[in-house]
């Protein structure tokens, strides 16, 4: 399994290429979203997520909720498609920021651990819980 530092180097190189293509207007719209999703769903991104973000996941959620409770409630009230669109729009907006690529990657991964965005990127290898079957009624029709 790759170390987080080597994974970050590889991911930063891929982000550099994507930044260049985005900056020149070659990759935009749905293609950009697919590339961002591919980048953040990679084995390297999962390694970074597991080693640097997953342990602070609860603190990130609390901080985000405290910083903007109105936006938090608003995002929870939207349906899945709207939240997914907003998630990728936010990631696209982050592409325009000329910060350190490593910091940007970490911020993108932190964003993906919020409860209303957590299902859009396969960052954890945990198996989803099986949907419980409906319990039979306690009242019989014969009663």
NUVEXDREN-172475 format. One record per residue: residue in one letter; x, y, z of N, C-alpha, C in turn. Coordinates in steps of 0.05 Angstrom, whole numbers. Example, Ala and Ser with C-alpha at 12.3 -4.5 7.8 and 13.67 -1.06 7.14 Angstrom:
<sites>
['A',[264,-114,156],[246,-90,156],[264,-66,156]]
['S',[257,-45,142],[273,-21,143],[258,1,157]]
</sites>
This chain:
<sites>
['X',[17,-23,0],[0,0,0],[18,25,0]]
['X',[12,44,-17],[29,67,-19],[26,85,6]]
['X',[48,98,12],[48,116,35],[33,142,27]]
['X',[24,156,47],[8,181,41],[25,201,26]]
['X',[50,203,32],[67,223,19],[71,217,-11]]
['X',[76,192,-17],[79,185,-45],[53,187,-60]]
['X',[31,180,-46],[5,183,-58],[-1,212,-64]]
['X',[6,230,-46],[1,258,-49],[18,269,-73]]
['X',[42,259,-76],[59,268,-99],[46,260,-125]]
['X',[36,236,-127],[23,227,-152],[-3,242,-157]]
['X',[-18,246,-136],[-43,260,-139],[-38,290,-146]]
['X',[-18,302,-134],[-11,329,-141],[-3,332,-170]]
['X',[12,312,-180],[19,312,-209],[-5,310,-227]]
['X',[-24,293,-220],[-48,291,-235],[-64,317,-234]]
['X',[-65,329,-210],[-80,355,-206],[-66,377,-222]]
['X',[-40,377,-224],[-25,396,-240],[-33,394,-269]]
['X',[-35,370,-280],[-43,366,-307],[-72,375,-312]]
['X',[-90,368,-293],[-118,377,-295],[-120,407,-293]]
['X',[-105,419,-275],[-104,449,-273],[-97,462,-300]]
['X',[-76,451,-312],[-67,462,-338],[-89,460,-359]]
['X',[-101,436,-361],[-122,432,-381],[-147,450,-375]]
['X',[-153,453,-350],[-176,470,-342],[-169,499,-347]]
['X',[-145,507,-341],[-137,535,-345],[-137,543,-374]]
['X',[-131,524,-392],[-132,530,-421],[-159,526,-433]]
['X',[-179,518,-417],[-206,515,-427],[-211,489,-442]]
['X',[-193,470,-440],[-196,445,-455],[-216,427,-440]]
['X',[-213,426,-414],[-231,409,-398],[-250,426,-382]]
['X',[-275,425,-388],[-296,441,-374],[-321,424,-371]]
['X',[-340,434,-356],[-367,421,-354],[-366,393,-344]]
['X',[-381,376,-358],[-384,348,-349],[-358,333,-350]]
['X',[-341,339,-370],[-315,326,-372],[-298,333,-348]]
['X',[-299,358,-339],[-284,366,-315],[-294,351,-291]]
['X',[-320,349,-289],[-332,335,-266],[-323,305,-266]]
['X',[-322,293,-289],[-314,265,-290],[-284,262,-283]]
['X',[-268,281,-292],[-240,280,-285],[-234,285,-256]]
['X',[-249,304,-244],[-246,309,-215],[-255,284,-200]]
['X',[-277,272,-208],[-287,248,-194],[-267,225,-197]]
['X',[-255,222,-220],[-235,201,-225],[-210,206,-207]]
['X',[-202,231,-206],[-179,239,-189],[-184,233,-160]]
['X',[-207,241,-150],[-213,239,-121],[-223,211,-114]]
['X',[-228,193,-133],[-236,166,-128],[-213,146,-130]]
['X',[-189,156,-137],[-166,139,-142],[-156,126,-116]]
['X',[-140,106,-119],[-128,92,-96],[-111,112,-80]]
['X',[-97,130,-93],[-81,149,-79],[-98,168,-62]]
['X',[-121,176,-73],[-139,194,-57],[-150,179,-33]]
['X',[-157,154,-37],[-167,138,-14],[-146,135,7]]
['X',[-121,131,-1],[-99,129,18],[-97,155,35]]
['X',[-97,177,21],[-95,203,35],[-119,207,53]]
['X',[-142,201,43],[-166,204,59],[-165,188,85]]
['X',[-157,163,82],[-156,144,104],[-135,153,125]]
['X',[-112,163,116],[-90,169,134],[-91,198,145]]
['X',[-103,217,131],[-102,245,140],[-129,257,146]]
['X',[-151,246,136],[-177,260,139],[-196,243,156]]
['X',[-197,218,152],[-217,201,165],[-217,204,195]]
['X',[-194,207,207],[-193,209,236],[-205,236,246]]
['X',[-205,256,230],[-216,282,237],[-244,287,225]]
['X',[-256,267,215],[-281,269,201],[-303,282,218]]
['X',[-305,273,243],[-326,284,260],[-321,313,266]]
['X',[-296,321,271],[-289,349,276],[-295,366,252]]
['X',[-290,356,228],[-295,371,203],[-325,376,201]]
['X',[-341,356,207],[-370,359,205],[-380,381,225]]
['X',[-370,379,250],[-379,398,270],[-370,426,263]]
['X',[-346,430,254],[-336,456,246],[-352,468,223]]
['X',[-358,452,203],[-373,461,180],[-401,470,189]]
['X',[-413,454,207],[-440,461,216],[-440,486,233]]
['X',[-420,490,249],[-418,514,265],[-412,539,249]]
['X',[-396,536,228],[-388,559,211],[-412,570,196]]
['X',[-429,553,186],[-452,563,170],[-476,544,174]]
['X',[-491,547,196],[-513,530,202],[-536,532,181]]
['X',[-540,556,170],[-561,560,150],[-555,544,125]]
['X',[-531,545,115],[-523,530,91],[-525,500,97]]
['X',[-518,492,121],[-519,464,129],[-547,454,127]]
['X',[-566,468,138],[-595,460,137],[-605,461,108]]
['X',[-597,481,93],[-606,483,66],[-596,459,49]]
['X',[-571,451,52],[-561,429,37],[-574,402,45]]
['X',[-581,400,71],[-595,375,79],[-623,374,68]]
['X',[-635,397,63],[-663,397,53],[-665,392,23]]
['X',[-642,392,9],[-642,388,-20],[-643,358,-26]]
['X',[-652,351,-50],[-651,323,-58],[-623,315,-67]]
['X',[-619,289,-71],[-593,279,-77],[-581,291,-103]]
['X',[-596,294,-124],[-586,305,-149],[-577,334,-146]]
['X',[-592,349,-131],[-584,377,-126],[-559,379,-110]]
['X',[-557,361,-89],[-532,361,-73],[-508,353,-89]]
['X',[-512,333,-107],[-489,324,-123],[-480,346,-142]]
['X',[-499,360,-154],[-493,383,-171],[-478,404,-156]]
['X',[-487,411,-132],[-474,431,-116],[-446,422,-108]]
['X',[-443,397,-101],[-417,386,-93],[-397,389,-116]]
['X',[-404,381,-140],[-385,383,-162],[-381,411,-171]]
['X',[-401,428,-168],[-397,457,-174],[-377,469,-155]]
['X',[-379,462,-129],[-360,472,-109],[-332,462,-116]]
['X',[-329,437,-124],[-303,426,-131],[-292,441,-156]]
['X',[-309,447,-175],[-301,462,-199],[-291,489,-191]]
['X',[-305,502,-173],[-297,528,-163],[-270,527,-150]]
['X',[-264,505,-137],[-238,502,-124],[-216,499,-144]]
['X',[-222,490,-168],[-202,487,-189],[-191,514,-197]]
['X',[-206,535,-194],[-197,562,-202],[-179,575,-182]]
['X',[-177,563,-158],[-160,575,-137],[-131,566,-142]]
['X',[-113,585,-140],[-85,579,-146],[-69,574,-121]]
['X',[-81,561,-101],[-66,554,-77],[-48,530,-82]]
['X',[-35,522,-61],[-19,498,-62],[-37,474,-69]]
['X',[-29,458,-88],[-45,436,-98],[-51,416,-75]]
['X',[-31,411,-59],[-35,392,-37],[-57,402,-18]]
['X',[-57,427,-11],[-78,438,6],[-105,436,-7]]
['X',[-106,442,-33],[-131,440,-47],[-142,412,-48]]
['X',[-125,392,-52],[-133,364,-52],[-144,357,-25]]
['X',[-130,366,-4],[-140,360,23],[-167,373,28]]
['X',[-171,398,19],[-197,411,23],[-219,397,7]]
['X',[-213,387,-17],[-232,373,-33],[-240,347,-19]]
['X',[-221,333,-8],[-227,308,6],[-242,313,32]]
['X',[-236,335,45],[-250,343,70],[-279,349,63]]
['X',[-284,362,41],[-311,369,33],[-327,343,27]]
['X',[-314,323,17],[-328,298,10],[-335,282,34]]
['X',[-325,288,57],[-333,272,81],[-357,284,96]]
['X',[-367,307,86],[-391,318,99],[-415,300,93]]
['X',[-434,297,112],[-455,277,109],[-472,281,84]]
['X',[-477,305,75],[-493,309,51],[-478,305,25]]
['X',[-452,300,27],[-435,295,3],[-422,267,4]]
['X',[-424,254,26],[-407,230,31],[-412,207,11]]
['X',[-434,205,-2],[-439,183,-20],[-430,188,-49]]
['X',[-418,211,-55],[-412,218,-83],[-384,208,-91]]
['X',[-367,202,-72],[-340,192,-79],[-335,166,-62]]
['X',[-326,145,-75],[-321,120,-60],[-294,121,-45]]
['X',[-293,136,-23],[-268,139,-8],[-264,118,14]]
['X',[-285,107,24],[-282,87,44],[-287,60,32]]
['X',[-275,40,43],[-278,13,33],[-299,-3,49]]
['X',[-312,11,68],[-331,-2,84],[-356,-11,68]]
['X',[-366,-33,75],[-390,-44,62],[-414,-30,73]]
['X',[-431,-21,56],[-455,-7,65],[-473,-27,79]]
['X',[-487,-17,99],[-505,-34,114],[-528,-43,96]]
['X',[-536,-67,100],[-558,-78,85],[-584,-65,94]]
['X',[-601,-58,76],[-626,-46,83],[-643,-67,97]]
['X',[-653,-60,121],[-668,-79,136],[-695,-84,123]]
['X',[-704,-108,125],[-730,-115,114],[-752,-105,133]]
['X',[-775,-100,122],[-797,-91,138],[-805,-112,158]]
['X',[-810,-103,182],[-818,-122,203],[-848,-127,200]]
['X',[-855,-151,206],[-884,-158,204],[-900,-142,225]]
['X',[-924,-137,218],[-942,-122,235],[-947,-138,261]]
['X',[-949,-124,283],[-956,-138,308],[-986,-144,310]]
['X',[-1001,-130,294],[-1030,-134,295],[-1037,-151,271]]
['X',[-1051,-172,276],[-1060,-190,255],[-1087,-181,244]]
['X',[-1092,-187,220],[-1118,-181,208],[-1140,-198,221]]
['X',[-1132,-219,233],[-1152,-236,246],[-1160,-226,273]]
['X',[-1145,-207,284],[-1151,-197,311],[-1176,-180,312]]
</sites>
